[in-house]
Amino acid sequence: LTRRELLVAGLGAPALLAAPSDTVQFGLIGLGPRATVLLRSALPLKRFTVTALCDIDQERLAAAADLVATQSRHKPATYGGGPKDYLNLLARRDVDAVLIATPNEAHAQMAIDAMAAGKHVVSEVPAAVTLEDCWRLVRAVEAARRTYVLAENCCFYRENMIVRNMVRAGLFGETAYTECGYVHDTSDLQFNADGSPNWRSQRAQEVGNRYPTHAVGPVAQWLDINRGDRFASLVSLSSPSVSLPHKLRKRFGGDSPQAKIKFGGDSNMSLIRTAKGKLLQVKYDPYSSRPHISTTYHNLQGSTGSYLDQEGEQRIWLEARSKKYEWQPLKNVEADFVDDLWRRWGDQATQAGHRGSDFVTMAAIMEALAEGKPSPIDVYDGATWSAIIGLSEKSVKSGGQPQEFPDFNASRAC
Ligand SMILES: NC(=O)c1ccc[n+]([C@@H]2O[C@H](COP(=O)([O-])OP(=O)(O)OC[C@H]3O[C@@H](n4cnc5c(N)ncnc54)[C@H](O)[C@@H]3O)[C@@H](O)[C@H]2O)c1
């Protein structure tokens, strides 16, 4: 068997690892701005090749095909024949893995179909939007024995990896709580230029935290969720919708259909308790009228350390490293804890989006797929973090009643 046959057969066990020059052949499904950013980040990586592309939008399909042809001197096959044409891409023998960057509701089914076709999956966030789809996805990955990666790029932020390494080195002592959030006014993205609604507008009409993984992914890693502790229960409440309707009245007029839509709330706050009793505060605020500073924040409190990532500035106090009981910039104490991925890729990464993390995310994923390493963010983490969508919706609708987390991770042990 060649390495590629082993990879496709799902037998790429560590003893049968790829040579470093080996490549993974990708098919991309969904070619919007997000896929384009990831494509630009990944094309310089030697192990990344693109053999096929799929989008229902012909312009985007042609633009992505041009980008691949120009940068890699290889013309990919294209699939633009409708919402199910991705199944034809999945049938290709020269596709080892797919990158799914379609609207959120489509991720789970496309990943499940890709698994059934024997492909590895790299999925944009979230992994799924319903609890049922979280379970279906977990079962599909277990049945297919292919690698599933949730491409949660905030886990690859340089500073978030530094804090993770500090936690593992014991510098925070016993961890107790985290605060994290996604705070980014995306009101302008809900309607197309001609005023027609898109999938984001539909999402805005639903209640709860509809996009939790950027906030919760890094802090779940810090707290060893699914690796010694687990999310146990969640309560969630939402604010009324005042900012989004206000902006739509200004943009489309008070009598417009857009201004009459009932939205699910500008801001949502969830509290999660872990099985060990730790506390997470998770904010989702995608519509409040508020100038943009930083899309996410991730704070951590431990018995011997405290980390504050606020408004784009990262400060820390560590009993073992700080001379005084005062905050200092993370930069002052980071040297020993910069992650190996950033040491190797940092210079190239600085040009890429999201503080360079888009490049490091793709580099890490390519290493995992090409070398048969474990998924950097597997389906159990993906399902656990994405389950916040369905659980927060239930909690908000029940006036803030606690919701138990499904234990997706239990089936990993079986
Ligand atoms: N990780 C991040 O930082 C980050 C940033 C932005 C967006 N995202 C995520 O990436 C995904 C895509 O975001 P976007 O801004 O590019 O969205 P988008 O709506 O602009 O692009 C999605 C693309 O998918 C295509 N598509 C829809 N249905 C399809 C189908 N059945 N078959 C093939 N193609 C189909 C659409 O035509 C469109 O081109 C979303 O899930 C979003 O949440 C992640």
The ligand as a Tripos MOL2 file, in Angstrom:
@<TRIPOS>MOLECULE
LIG
   44    48     1     0     0
SMALL
NO_CHARGES

@<TRIPOS>ATOM
      1 N1        -12.7080   30.7970   12.1690 N.am      1 LIG1
      2 C1        -12.9860   32.0660   11.8960 C.2       1 LIG1
      3 O1        -12.3320   32.9780   12.3570 O.2       1 LIG1
      4 C2        -14.1430   32.3530   10.9860 C.ar      1 LIG1
      5 C3        -14.2790   33.6280   10.4150 C.ar      1 LIG1
      6 C4        -15.3440   33.8300    9.5390 C.ar      1 LIG1
      7 C5        -16.2280   32.8100    9.2630 C.ar      1 LIG1
      8 N2        -16.0710   31.5910    9.8420 N.ar      1 LIG1
      9 C6        -16.9760   30.4830    9.5200 C.3       1 LIG1
     10 O2        -16.6660   30.0450    8.1960 O.3       1 LIG1
     11 C7        -17.8510   29.6580    7.5130 C.3       1 LIG1
     12 C8        -17.9790   30.4460    6.2060 C.3       1 LIG1
     13 O3        -17.9900   31.8110    6.4730 O.3       1 LIG1
     14 P1        -18.0350   32.8800    5.2830 P.3       1 LIG1
     15 O4        -17.9510   34.2160    5.9250 O.co2     1 LIG1
     16 O5        -17.0460   32.5230    4.2340 O.co2     1 LIG1
     17 O6        -19.5480   32.6500    4.7770 O.3       1 LIG1
     18 P2        -20.1990   32.8910    3.3540 P.3       1 LIG1
     19 O7        -21.6510   32.7190    3.5070 O.co2     1 LIG1
     20 O8        -19.6960   34.1870    2.7740 O.co2     1 LIG1
     21 O9        -19.5880   31.7160    2.4490 O.3       1 LIG1
     22 C9        -20.1250   30.4080    2.4700 C.3       1 LIG1
     23 C10       -19.9910   29.8220    1.0840 C.3       1 LIG1
     24 O10       -20.5790   28.5240    1.0800 O.3       1 LIG1
     25 C11       -21.2660   28.3690   -0.1500 C.3       1 LIG1
     26 N3        -22.2720   27.3190   -0.0330 N.ar      1 LIG1
     27 C12       -23.4550   27.3500    0.6070 C.ar      1 LIG1
     28 N4        -24.1020   26.1770    0.4650 N.ar      1 LIG1
     29 C13       -23.3100   25.3810   -0.2770 C.ar      1 LIG1
     30 C14       -23.4330   24.0540   -0.7710 C.ar      1 LIG1
     31 N5        -24.5090   23.3080   -0.5240 N.pl3     1 LIG1
     32 N6        -22.4220   23.5570   -1.5030 N.ar      1 LIG1
     33 C15       -21.3310   24.3000   -1.7820 C.ar      1 LIG1
     34 N7        -21.1570   25.5670   -1.3490 N.ar      1 LIG1
     35 C16       -22.1410   26.0980   -0.6020 C.ar      1 LIG1
     36 C17       -21.8630   29.7380   -0.4200 C.3       1 LIG1
     37 O11       -22.2160   29.9200   -1.7720 O.3       1 LIG1
     38 C18       -20.7240   30.6530    0.0230 C.3       1 LIG1
     39 O12       -19.8370   30.9740   -1.0230 O.3       1 LIG1
     40 C19       -18.9840   29.8870    8.4960 C.3       1 LIG1
     41 O13       -19.2610   28.6900    9.1450 O.3       1 LIG1
     42 C20       -18.4300   30.8770    9.4860 C.3       1 LIG1
     43 O14       -18.9990   30.7560   10.7630 O.3       1 LIG1
     44 C21       -15.0460   31.3460   10.6840 C.ar      1 LIG1
@<TRIPOS>BOND
     1     1     2 1
     2     2     3 2
     3     2     4 1
     4     4     5 ar
     5     4    44 ar
     6     5     6 ar
     7     6     7 ar
     8     7     8 ar
     9     8     9 1
    10     8    44 ar
    11     9    10 1
    12     9    42 1
    13    10    11 1
    14    11    12 1
    15    11    40 1
    16    12    13 1
    17    13    14 1
    18    14    15 2
    19    14    16 1
    20    14    17 1
    21    17    18 1
    22    18    19 2
    23    18    20 1
    24    18    21 1
    25    21    22 1
    26    22    23 1
    27    23    24 1
    28    23    38 1
    29    24    25 1
    30    25    26 1
    31    25    36 1
    32    26    27 ar
    33    26    35 ar
    34    27    28 ar
    35    28    29 ar
    36    29    30 ar
    37    29    35 ar
    38    30    31 1
    39    30    32 ar
    40    32    33 ar
    41    33    34 ar
    42    34    35 ar
    43    36    37 1
    44    36    38 1
    45    38    39 1
    46    40    41 1
    47    40    42 1
    48    42    43 1
@<TRIPOS>SUBSTRUCTURE
     1 LIG1         1 GROUP 0 **** ****
